[in-house]
């Protein structure tokens, strides 16, 4: 039985009145404020999401080799991403309910095991159809990991630091993306393309090691657990679709607009994440190593963007941060997709702000969605809205795949800017939650 003091996540902050810096101030104050149990929860969620990203990006990075191996057109390759993301909506919604009913950590381990097993299975797929099925099943775990991990950490984090804490969790996506790019460069440099894509999927077994550690070391936030278990409505879809009445505000409006927000942001993001590697190879003529160099700038920008966005969402507020980076992301997409032929140095340089903006917009998601829902249905609400947005946003990469045959991949990428416009509009229906205590 742990003797660690309970989490302070659901109690108000008590800043010092002496004018001196408290233990929770400074560049790493947000991490110290989590406490020992909170830091272990942070490590578990960070590792789970990084490996989630790694397993996800094994497909986009292998897309050209897969298309050649199975003789696929752009529409068929785009369908891989769409199927993954659509099924992930089911996995994410279910994982949210499971997290509200059996706990955050147990649900997190289930999602990690699921996406690891089916990523490895993809490496053994004999046909396009089989690979499509395995990739869809991988989406079940992929969909649930972020929402459950974000909630686990949000319930340990103080209101004052929640944005930057969840932004740091979000930055692990860039870490996993970078790891996938490094492994891709090595594997495709030394193994023939016909086998290399299988090797990439087989390396997706790595998350199993994380689960072994999490099972022994990571626990739910005690106060949040107590609140959740006292509620008769925990894990209820009906609760998040309940309309408001006089004196009794419901969650229907929140669920609708949060779903639209998620759709816009993820539609734009997955358009770029899926098609930029193909764009660099097919329309810019870059080699495997060349593509890896360009992705280094994109991923570096993404990592710094996640951390910066986390700080800004605490300073500017959740809505202003998302508005700012929705605008900047749309501008970056339009510029990046219309760089003149031959200007590959400019393409390299602009990869950094593109990665920065399209990632900084995500930093506020973990804290914002957590603050929009009460503890008893936080997993259900966050899992449903985030992953419904992921499923509807998944249509974007497929549309780009079909449009690419006529417009070229670069021209079709512009469609991703539409998603960021939708996200900005969705914010009109949602409240600001900066500084809100979780209840």
Phi, psi and omega in degrees: 000129182288142177253010179295136180302150180300157178298149175264010190301325187258015177245151183297152174291151177232077182298150182294140177265001184272349183087353179273155178290134175272176179295341183267003179263175180092175185299325181252017181299325180298326180284319177296325183295340180290333185079170183301313181293322179294323179292324176293322176297320178300314181298318180295315180291320178299312180295319180297319182285325177298315180287332172299314178297318179302311181294325178296314187283354173300330180283303180304321181290334180263006190301316182296317179294320178296317180298320179289319183295315182261002179056062184256152173267179184297322179297318180292321178291322176296331180295330176306311182293317182298315179298316179302313185285325178295313179293330179296335176295320177294313180299319181292318179295317179293318180298323178298316178296315179300318180297324178286336184262320183246355178114157185290313186294315179299318179295322180297317180296321179298317181294319181296315179299319182297310183289331178292313182300315185279339171293315177298319180300326179302327181291344180257003185296126180274339184224165176301315183296320178295317178298321179298319179294313180297321179294323177297316180292327174299327180298334178300315178282320180303321183292328186271337191298311186296311184299315182292316180296320180296319180294317180306313182284322180302326182281350171264332188283147175282157180301323183294329185248004191298321181298310182288329178295314179287332174295322177294321175300316182298329181296341179295338175299318178294326178296314178295322178297315179297317179299318178296320180295321179294312180296320177302313181299317180292312184296313183285346176277333186244349181238140179302147185302327181294334178253333187301320181295328177292317179300319178304313180293323181296329178292352179290003177282350184308321184300340180302326179295323180295320182299320179301317180291315182299323184301331184259334194246342188249136182225156176293155175295124187302314183293321178295321179297317180297316179297316182297317184288340178281342185273134177282349184258012185298138179066038184249118174295325180301324183294322183280352176249015181282122179288154180283153175229170180304121179078358181218083181297136178261185183250002183300311181301316179301315183296318181295309184286328176293324176295320178294320178300313180296321178300313182296311183295316183283331174300315178293316184295310185288337171300313181287315183299326183280319192255345180299315178302319179293320179300316181295325182279310189279323184256341178253351174067030181277148177281177176304311181294320179297318178298319179299323179294317179293321179293334177299317178294317181297315182288322177299316176298321180297314182299312180292326178297318178300313182292318179295315179299325178297318177292318183292329180291335173281329183273314183272335188106161184294313186291315181297321179298315180292318177302312182303310186278343171294316178296311182294324179295316180298318179296316181298320179299313182298318180290314184298320183282350183240022175292132183301149177301136180095344182270055185290335175294318177296323177299319179297311184294318183286348175298329181293305179295330177297310178296323180298308186289317184288347177259324181299329180295333180282339189300327181276352186297313184300314179288319185296309181294325178296323183280343180281342185236146176289162186305318186297331181235021182297316178296317180295312182294312181291317179297319182290310185292317181296317186274335170294318175298322178295320181292313180291321177295339180294341178295331184300309179300324179293318177299320177298320179300316180286322179291332183299330181296330180256324185263344191085155183297320181299314179295320182290334180299335180302333180301333179298333180295333178299321180300319181292329175295319178297320180298317180298320179292322182298330181296339180297338181259007184238148180276164171278139184234009182304132178083003183285134174279140178286137184234000000 
